[in-house]
Amino acid sequence: MRKKRFTVQTIAQCGLLTAMMLVLGFIESLLPVAAGVPGIKLGLSNGVLLFALYMLDAPTAFVLMLLKVLLSGLLFGGVSAMMYALAGGVASMLGMILLKKLRFHLIAVSMAGAVLHNLAQVLLAMVILETDQLIYYMAVLLLVGLACGAVTGVAAQATIRHMKTLKGRGV
């Protein structure tokens, strides 16, 4: 007998995770992480995607990323923000899915996701703006991405560990 793909529990979990990503993204937009340096964010909602990738599955995590991009763009950003978020989100998710399959550590997967997100966004900006001058800015974003990805990865790992403990207790 084949397992049902979308149970009520899975749909409810996805709704909660989507709402969590939107709230974290909004809170993150209010935090001045690096004043004067545009584009630097902690990537808090990436922790939710990591949770989905490790606790649910890759297709679900990918759909959640698409929902976050679409809903965040409609609520907070607009079409151009959606373009950049989609480029970064797709690159990040594909890289994280691949590295998870290759059994890289969760924190390394998170760091790679952050770097790929920044890389895709800067490359898209270079194409749209028809300039290679952003290559210098990319170096800064990649270093910050590594650091923020590590922090997000540690938080996601702790959450996943805690959730597995609760699941083991039947909670």
Protein Blocks (a to p, Z undefined) as FASTA:
>chain_A
ZZdfbafklmmmmmmmmmmmmmmmmmmmmpcfbghiahiaehlmmmmmmmmmmmmcmklm
mmmmmmmmmmmmmmmnommlmmmmmmmmmmmmmmmmmmmmnopafklmmmmmmmmmmmmm
mmmmmmmnopaklmmmmmmmmmmmmmmmmmmmmmmmmmmmmmmmmmmnoZZ
